[in-house]
Amino acid sequence: MPDSEFYRKTVFDNGLRVLTSEMPHTRSASMAFFIGVGSRYELDGQGGLSHFLEHMLFKGTAKRPTAKDISEAIEGVGGLLNAATSQETTVYWAKVAQPHYALALDVLVDMLLNSKIAPEEIEKERKVILEEIKIIFDTPSDLVTLLIDQVLWGEHPLGRDIAGTKETVSRFQREDLLAYLVRHYSPDTTVVSVAGNVTHDQAVDSLHRALGGWRSSADGSWQEVKDVQAEPRHRIQYKDTQQAHICLAVPGLSLNHPERFTLGLLNTLLGEGMSSRLFQEVREKRGLAYDVHSYVNRFQDTGSVVVYAGVEPNKAVDTIQAILGELARMKDAPVSPEELSKVKELSKGRLLLGLEDSRSVASWLGSQELLSDRILIPDEVVKRIEAVTADDVQRVAKSLFVTEKLNLAVVGPLKNGDRFARFLAL
């Protein structure tokens, strides 16, 4: 029985969830393995372990002994293979032409169940990840986003770099990786989503043969965030750069919060695209920045709203004041019907265009099944967007944009951070 016209779902006896969206008009097949573990599951001293393990699953199995063998299996048929670690998920995915669906499934399952995690490969990959961490510190626009997370979340795992630190990555041994895999990689914490020119029955049959015997072992958990912020916070990191890189943030809403669609529109209105308020005010009107934008992070129990700008150091104060002015305007006056209509159409258009790709559909299904209280199909999301009113946007702005919740991070050739503190007010 179909769950909807958009997707179907089957749950195996071992707890593995399989979701499919049939797209018979496409010539592709995409699949994604969503594992319910990420950096916020890591204990003190484990920072970067989720990310390190993700890298190691690409380094060889008994069937495909080398990383080259794994990559060539997919790239050799014109496909794509990759993975990503976030705070709450680790995702392995492949996209291939439809005739190669079985090959893609075999490669991903082989990586998941049979990776050797060989000691010599660990040592090589350790060096690679340490270089990856160095890149962040050499890239001020990346460093400031890491710094704002530290200001927002402090010592909580959400305040750490997903890749870990030089100290933690240098300590990991093979037994750490294997123990972490056994603890967190389990069918009852995994969702497999398949989208493209593959039927639900085909996907279920092939996945049951491949993973029906996988046994549950997960016992991991994550630490909740306790919001104790009662006054503005800031942190300035000196770096000899041509620009000052600024992030201004407030705590946001959780992944399943009933106002999340309102916040999405608020963020689009504020800082997504060249027609956004921040772009028009900070770049077009005042000429302060080339790049200014906002984004939203959503987690299972919390979230954040972040504004980024890169400016000349002597314009940092003016830019911060301009950003705060736009946040205040969101609180003080309702958005006009014309502006709200435009931002709704922008949001709906980007949503629907993105879902023309089979990989995007697989990601849509897998992420919602793993992290959300229910899967919303695109038509439902469109209705939620259309239902948002100007009063809703203003109400959310008033609840989030308050002085005591302001957080500021700056990376650049600036040393006197305290001079910014007096401007942090709404």
N, C-alpha and C positions, 0 to 999 in steps of 0.2 A: 504494500500500500504506500503510495508516494506521500512524503511528508508535505510536499508542496510541488508546484510546477517547477520550482527553481532547484530543489535538491531532494535527495533521499538519504536515509540514515539507517545503518545496521550496527548493532552492538554484538560483538563476539562474547562467548562464554568467559573468556579471560579478561574482559573489560575493554578491549580495544574497540574504539569507535571509528567507523568508516562512513564518510560522507561523500556523496558524489553529486555532480551537476552535469547532466548530459548536454553537450553542445555539438549536435551532429553536423552543424554547418561548418565547423572548424576542421582543420587538418592536423591538429595538435592534440597531445595529451599531456596534462600537467599533474603532478602529484606532489604533495607536501606532507612530511611527517612532523607534526607538532608535538614536541616533548614538553611536558609541564615542569620545566626547571629553567632557571636563569640565575643571574647574579644575586638576586635578593634571597635566594635559597642558601647561599654560601655562609658558612660560619666564619667567625674571626680567624684570620690566617688562611682562609680559603679563597680570598679574592682573586678572581680570574680563572677559577677551576672549571666552571661551566664552559667558558670560552676556549680554554686549553683543550678540553675533551672534544669539543666540536671540531677543532683543527685536527685532532689525532684520528678521527674516524675517516679522514681522507687519505691516510698514510699507508694503507695496505691491508689486505685480508689474505687468507690462504688461497682463495680463488684468484684474486687480483693482488699479487704480492707488493706492488709499488703504487705510489701516488699517481704515477704516470699511467699505470694500467687502469686505474679507476677513472681518471679524467678522460683517457682515450676511449674508454668504452662508450661514454656518452657523446663526447665531442666528435668521435669517429662517425657518428650517424647524424651530425649536425645539431645535436641537442645542447642543452644548458644544464649545468649541475652546480649547486652552490648551497650555502648554509648561512645562518645568522644566529647570533646569541643576543638576547635582550635581557632585561631585568627579570622577566617572568616566563620566557619561552626560549627553547632552542628549536630551530626549524631547519630541516634538511629537505631540499626540493630538487626536482628535475622537470624539465620540459623537453619533449621530443616530438617528432612527427608521429602520428598515430600508429603506424606499423611497428614502431619501436617501443610501444608501451611496456611490453613484457620485459624488455631489456632494462628499461629505466627502473622498473619495480625490482628486478633482481639485483641491480647495483645498489639501490638504497637499502634493501633488506640485508644484503651482504655487509654493507658498511655498519649497519645498526647492530647486527648480531655477531659478526665474525671479525671485527677489526682486531688486528694483532697488538696494536699499541706497543710496538717494539721499543725497547730501551734506547737503541741508537736513533730511532726516529724522534723520540721524545727530546733528546738532546739537540737535534737539529731544529726541531720546531720551537723549542724554548728560545733559541737565538732569534728566530723569526718573530715571535711574539714580543720579545724585548725590543726589537726594532720597531714593531708596530706601536708599542707604548711610547717610544722616543718620538715617533712622528706626531703624536698628539701634542707633546710638549714643544715640538718645533712648529706647530701650526696654531697660532694664537686664536683663530676663530674656533678651533676645536677645544683648545685649552679652556677658553672662557665658558664653554658649555659644561665642561667637567667641573669647573670652579663653581658655577651657579648651582649645580646639583649638590655640591658639598655645603654651600651656604644654606640651601633649602632643607636638606635632610641630615646634615651633620654626620654623626658616626653610624647612622643607620646604613644598611647595605645599599639602599638607593642612592646614597651619597658617594658611592665608590665607582671608579671606572670599571666598566664591564670587563675590560682586558686584564684587570688586576694591577699590581704594582711590580716594580723590579724585584722587590724583596720576596713577595709571595710567589711570583712566577719562577724565580730562581730556586725555590725550595721544593716544588712539586716533584714527586717520584711516581714511578709506575703504579705502585700499590695505592697511592692517593687517587689516581685516575680510575683505576679498576673499581675501587670501593665506591667512588662517586657514581660511576656508571651503574653499578648494581643497585645502589640506593635510589637513584632517580629515574633511570631508564626502564620503564615497565609498561606493559600493555594498558593497565588501568590509568596511567597518566599520559597516554599517547592518543592522538587523533590523527588519522590518515585521511586526507581530503584529495579527491581526484576530480578533475574537471577537464572537459574536452570531448573528443569523439570516442568515448568509452561508455558502455552502458553500466548501470548500477550492478546488474547481475555479474557482468564480466569482472568488474573491480572487486566485488565481494568474493567471488570464487577464487580469483588469483591471490587475493590477500589472505583468505582463509587458509589456502594451501601453504602460503609462505609464513604466516604469523599466527595461525590458529593454535600452535603448540607453544607459543611464547608464554612463559609463566610470570606472574606478578611478583614484584619484590620491593616496590617503592615504599618508603616510609619518611620521605622528606617533608618539610614544612617551611613556611616563610614567616619572617618577623613583621608584625603589624607596625604601622607608623602611628605615633602619638603626636598630635599637633599641640605643641606647647609654646609656639612662638607668640610673644606678647609685645614685641617692638621690632622696628626695622633692623635688618642686619646687612652688613656689607663686607666685602673682602676685595682687596686690591693686590694684584700680583705684578711686580715690576718686571718688564721685559723690554728690551731695546728694540722696539718695532716702530714702523712708520705710522701706524694707527693705534688708537685706543679701541679695544674690542670690548663692547659693553653688553651685558645681559641683565635685564631687569625682570624679576619674576615674582609671582605670588603662588601660593598653593592653589590647586585647581579642584577638579571633580574626579571621582573615581570612574572606572570603566563602565559601570552599569548604573551610574547615577541618573535619575529621571530627567535631570536638566542637561544631560550631556549634549543633546542636539542643539539646544539653545547656546551652550558654550561654543560648540563648533561654528555656529553662525557668527557669534560674537568675535571669535578669533579670525574668521575669514574677513569680516568687516574691518577688524582692527589692523591686521597685518599680513594678509595673504594676497599677493599679486600687486600689480602696478596701480590698480584702482583703489587699493586699501587706504584707510585713513592715515596710517603711519607713513606709507610711501608718499602719499600726496603732501603731507605736512612736513615730514623730515627731509625728504629728498627733493620733491618738486618745488615746494614753496620756499623752504629755507636753505636748500642746497648743502645740508650738513653731512649727508652720508650717501655713498653709492649703494650699499646694501643695508636695508632695514626691513625686518620682517618679524612676525610672531609665529609661535607654534604651541601646540598643546601636547602634554604628556598625560597618558591615562594608565593607571594601574588598578589592581583589584580593590584597593582600599583608599586610594588617594590620587593625586595628580598635580599638575602644575601648568601655569600659563607663563610663557617666556617670550620676551621681546629681545631681539638681537640687533645691534648696529655697530658698524665699523666706521670710525671717524678720526679726523685729526685730533691729536691729544688736547690741543687748546680749545677744541669744540666739545669736549666730553660733557662739561656741565650743561651747556646749552642743549645738547642732545638729550641728556637725562631729563631736563626740565620739559622739553618738547614731548617726550614719550609720556611723562607723567601728566602733561596737559591733555593728551589724547585719552588716557585712562580716565581722567576726571570727566572729560566730556561724555564718555560712555555712561558714566554714572548720572550725570546731571541732566541730560536731555535725551528723550527717546529718539531712536533712529527714525528717520522719515519713512513714509510708506514706499517711496520710490527707491530709496537706498536699500531698504529691507528686501524689496522685491528683487532687486539686482543681485544681492548677495545670495538669496535663495536660488536663483537661477544658476549662478556660478557654481554653487555647491552641488546642486542636483546634476548639472552638466558634467562636472568632473567625476562625480560618483558613477554615473551611467557610462561615460566613455571609458573609464578605467576597467569596467567589468566586461568589456568586449574581449579581453585577453584571458585565456584559460588559466594561466598562472594566477592572475588577480582573483579569479573566482575561487580557485582552490585555497588561496590565502584567506579570502573573505570567510569561507566556510570553516576552515580549520581554526582560525584565531577565535572566532566567536564561540565555536563549540568548546574550545578548551578554557576560555576565560570568561565568557559571558553567561548570564542566567538563561538566555535563550537566543536562538539564531533569528535575526531579523532579515527577511528577504529585501531586495532593493526597493520594491514597491512600498513596503512598510516604512523604510527609512525616508523615502520621498515624502510620504504622508506626515511623518514626524517633523521633517524640515518645514513643510508647508504650514503646519499648525503653529509654528513659533510666531509669537507676536512681538511688537516693539516693547510692550510692557515686560514681556519675559526677558528680553535681552537686557533691558535696564535693571531689572530686578537681580539678575545674575551678576551684572557688573557691580552693582551696589554691594552685593554680598562678598565678592572676591576682591575688589579693588579698594582695600582699606589700608590705612597707614601702617598699622601694627603688623601687617603681613607682607610688607615690601621686603624684597631681597635684591641686593645689587652685587654683581661681580664685574670687575674690570681687569683686563690684561693689557699692559702697555707701558710706555715710558713715564709712569706716574708713581710718585712715592708717597705723597701725603693723602692717604685714603680718607682720613677723618674729615677732610673738607667737603666730601660728598655727602656725609651723613646728614647735614642740616637741610639738604634738598629732598630727602626721602620722606615726603609727606603728600597726602591726598586730601 
